[in-house]
Amino acid sequence: MSKFIDKEKKCSRSKKIYIILIAAGLLLAACGGQGASDTGEVKITLTDFGIESSMTNFKAGVPYHFAVTNEGLINHEIMILPPAMGDMMDMDMGELDEMA
C-alpha cells in the first residue's frame, strides 16, 4: 500500500512541476513577444577601421535595439549623436561625450 501512495505522490509532484513549467513558459513568451514587434533590431559590427550597420535610416518615435559586436583587435566604443552640426570632426572626445 505504501508503494502505491509513494508513486501517487511522485506523480502528483511531477504534474505540479510540469504545470508550473508550462505556466512560466507561457508567461515568458507573453512578456518577450510584446516589444519584439515594436522594436527594430540594429546589428552593428565594429572593426579596427570601420563600422557596419544593418540599418542606416531611423524613424522618430520608434524604439530600436542596438546589438553591437566588436570584431576588431582593440577596444572600441559607440556613441549615438544628433545629426552632424557643422564640422564635428574637429571636436575632441570630451565635447562629443557631452553631446551623446
LINBEL-V783785 format. One record per residue. N is the residue number from 1. RES is the residue in one letter. SS is DSSP state (H for helix, E for strand, L for the rest). PSI is psi as a letter, one per 20 degrees, with the letter a starting at -180 (999 if undefined). D_LAST is the distance of its C-alpha to the last C-alpha in Angstrom with 1 decimal. Layout:
n = {N N}
res = {RES RES}
ss = {SS SS}
psi = {PSI PSI}
d_last = {D_LAST D_LAST}
This chain:
n = {1 2 3 4 5 6 7 8 9 10 11 12 13 14 15 16 17 18 19 20 21 22 23 24 25 26 27 28 29 30 31 32 33 34 35 36 37 38 39 40 41 42 43 44 45 46 47 48 49 50 51 52 53 54 55 56 57 58 59 60 61 62 63 64 65 66 67 68 69 70 71 72 73 74 75 76 77 78 79 80 81 82 83 84 85 86 87 88 89 90 91 92 93 94 95 96 97 98 99 100}
res = {M S K F I D K E K K C S R S K K I Y I I L I A A G L L L A A C G G Q G A S D T G E V K I T L T D F G I E S S M T N F K A G V P Y H F A V T N E G L I N H E I M I L P P A M G D M M D M D M G E L D E M A}
ss = {L H H H H H H H H H H H H H H H H H H H H H H H H H H H H H H H H H H H L L L E E E E E E E E L L E E E E L L L L L L L L L L E E E E E E E L L L L L L L L L L L L L L L L L H H H L L H H H H H H H L}
psi = {g h g g g g h g g g g g g g g g g g g g g g g g g h g h h g g h i g i h h i p p p o p p p p r h k r p p q i p i p q q q i p q q p p o p p o j r i r q r q p q o q r q p o b n i h i q r h g h h h h h 999}
d_last = {72.2 69.5 68.2 67.8 65.9 63.6 62.8 62.2 59.8 57.9 57.8 56.6 53.9 52.8 52.6 50.5 48.0 48.0 47.3 44.5 42.8 43.2 41.8 38.8 38.2 38.5 36.1 33.4 34.0 33.6 30.3 28.9 30.0 28.6 24.9 25.7 26.8 24.0 21.2 20.6 20.2 18.3 19.5 17.6 19.6 18.4 21.2 21.7 21.7 20.0 17.9 19.7 18.6 21.2 19.5 17.9 18.4 16.9 18.3 16.8 17.8 18.5 17.0 16.3 16.8 15.3 17.9 16.8 19.8 19.9 23.3 22.9 24.9 22.0 18.9 15.7 12.2 10.0 6.3 5.9 5.0 7.6 11.0 11.9 13.1 16.0 16.0 12.6 14.7 16.0 12.8 12.8 10.4 10.1 9.0 6.4 5.2 5.6 3.8 0.0}
